[in-house]
């Protein structure tokens, strides 16, 4: 998944699906030089951490920032048919969403 253009997503469907599946937190990574993606994610509530991940693909080495977001408030608590709506059934785990651009 990559960030295309300056368009901000209307509805973070992926975040809702992750929260509805029982996860309370998510994290993603994006290249340290991808200022547009970092800006977009921060405007959507993602928090930049001090963690860096070093990667090497096809002989190209680069670092990525790790961003995190608490998703607990994304779940529709009015839906009693979903196990995710029961806070005691929620998982406190992270889901990784890769936000890197493919190497040229």
C-alpha positions as a printed NumPy array, in Angstrom:
array([[  0.   ,   0.   ,   0.   ],
       [  1.417,   3.397,  -0.875],
       [  0.241,   6.976,  -0.57 ],
       [ -0.879,   8.385,  -3.901],
       [ -1.384,  12.122,  -4.409],
       [ -2.557,  14.506,  -1.708],
       [ -5.969,  12.892,  -1.199],
       [ -6.92 ,  12.091,   2.384],
       [ -9.009,   8.918,   2.713],
       [-12.692,   9.58 ,   3.398],
       [-13.069,   6.569,   5.69 ],
       [-10.222,   4.493,   7.126],
       [-11.852,   1.179,   6.236],
       [ -8.71 ,  -0.838,   6.949],
       [ -8.479,   0.574,  10.472],
       [-12.129,  -0.276,  11.118],
       [-11.636,  -3.847,   9.913],
       [ -8.59 ,  -4.287,  12.133],
       [-10.47 ,  -2.913,  15.166],
       [-13.561,  -5.002,  14.435],
       [-11.394,  -8.123,  14.37 ],
       [-10.462,  -7.448,  17.982],
       [ -7.189,  -5.51 ,  17.785],
       [ -6.825,  -2.385,  19.9  ],
       [ -3.618,  -1.042,  18.355],
       [ -1.988,  -1.006,  14.954],
       [  1.387,  -0.038,  13.609],
       [  2.756,   0.712,  10.189],
       [  6.085,   1.604,   8.667],
       [  7.04 ,   4.126,   6.055],
       [ 10.392,   5.206,   4.684],
       [ 12.036,   8.026,   6.625],
       [ 12.253,  10.125,   3.448],
       [  8.531,   9.73 ,   2.614],
       [  7.423,  13.078,   4.072],
       [  4.033,  13.052,   2.31 ],
       [  3.087,   9.675,   3.78 ],
       [  4.286,  10.674,   7.252],
       [  2.253,  13.885,   7.074],
       [ -0.852,  12.03 ,   5.884],
       [ -0.652,   9.391,   8.608],
       [ -0.02 ,  11.967,  11.347],
       [ -3.051,  13.969,  10.181],
       [ -5.097,  10.757,  10.487],
       [ -4.06 ,  10.272,  14.122],
       [ -1.017,   8.022,  13.737],
       [  1.867,   8.783,  16.127],
       [  5.485,   8.7  ,  15.043],
       [  7.627,   6.585,  17.363],
       [ 11.373,   6.733,  17.892],
       [ 11.724,   3.206,  16.454],
       [ 13.494,   2.756,  13.133],
       [ 13.598,  -0.372,  11.02 ],
       [ 16.517,  -0.925,   8.662],
       [ 15.635,  -2.775,   5.446],
       [ 17.521,  -3.971,   2.406],
       [ 15.68 ,  -5.083,  -0.727],
       [ 17.285,  -5.796,  -4.09 ],
       [ 20.557,  -4.305,  -2.883],
       [ 18.95 ,  -1.024,  -1.747],
       [ 19.201,  -0.194,   1.943],
       [ 16.806,   2.205,   3.663],
       [ 15.305,   3.033,   7.055],
       [ 11.636,   3.193,   7.966],
       [  9.804,   4.999,  10.751],
       [  7.295,   3.038,  12.805],
       [  3.967,   4.781,  13.435],
       [  1.315,   3.543,  15.877],
       [ -2.381,   4.198,  16.402],
       [ -4.806,   3.217,  19.132],
       [ -7.93 ,   1.804,  17.446],
       [-10.182,   1.099,  20.43 ],
       [-12.551,   3.979,  19.642],
       [-13.084,   2.78 ,  16.033],
       [-15.353,  -0.105,  17.02 ],
       [-19.087,   0.494,  16.861],
       [-20.08 ,  -0.272,  20.445],
       [-23.772,  -0.325,  19.489],
       [-23.259,  -3.584,  17.584],
       [-23.778,  -6.238,  20.234],
       [-23.551,  -9.108,  17.733],
       [-19.824,  -8.607,  17.232],
       [-17.379, -10.094,  19.753],
       [-15.178,  -7.045,  19.155],
       [-17.833,  -4.842,  20.75 ],
       [-17.213,  -6.55 ,  24.103],
       [-14.175,  -4.785,  25.623],
       [-13.277,  -7.888,  27.63 ],
       [-12.984,  -9.884,  24.403],
       [-10.666,  -7.346,  22.738],
       [ -7.107,  -8.336,  21.941],
       [ -4.331,  -5.999,  22.94 ],
       [ -2.122,  -6.666,  19.965],
       [ -0.627,  -4.837,  17.046],
       [ -1.266,  -5.32 ,  13.37 ],
       [  1.363,  -4.294,  10.875],
       [  0.326,  -2.346,   7.811],
       [  3.212,  -1.886,   5.409],
       [  3.24 ,   1.609,   3.94 ],
       [  6.426,   1.463,   1.965],
       [  6.847,   2.265,  -1.677],
       [  8.328,  -0.554,  -3.765],
       [ 11.965,  -0.164,  -4.669],
       [ 12.551,   1.164,  -8.2  ]])
